[in-house]
Amino acid sequence: NSFDRDAIRKTGGEVLKPLIRQTLVLSGEMKHPKGLAATAHALAKISTRTSGALSDSKVWDVLERNILQAAALATEEDAFSRETGEKIPFGISISPQCCANIVWSFAKTERKSQPLFDA
């Protein structure tokens, strides 16, 4: 509602810091395209409704990196997690809906990512 938006605007996004912090803490576990797309979509929606409170956050860099890794997994036979070294099996696909949500999210927040859009 408008009260929540106003509160976020007045604090300059301070009330969103726990969300950003938790997303960054869990970033190593964020590997599935559907979850990545949903997270990007939710953050973009919050950001656009709160005058860009999340648009400059490093959380977008983490999302971009994880999305690029997921795209690579869709094309390689096997991959390994950079964080844990565990094998991630081939076959994780990125649906057209996930792609649409990711593209919308980055476009709506005016995030430029040539590697992402080339993937």
Secondary structure by P-SEA (a helix, b strand, c coil): caaaaaaaaaaccccaaaaaaaaaaaccccccaaaaaaaaaaaaaaaaaccccccccaaaaaaaaaaaaaaaaacccbbbbccccccccccccccaaaaaaaaaaaaaacccccccccc
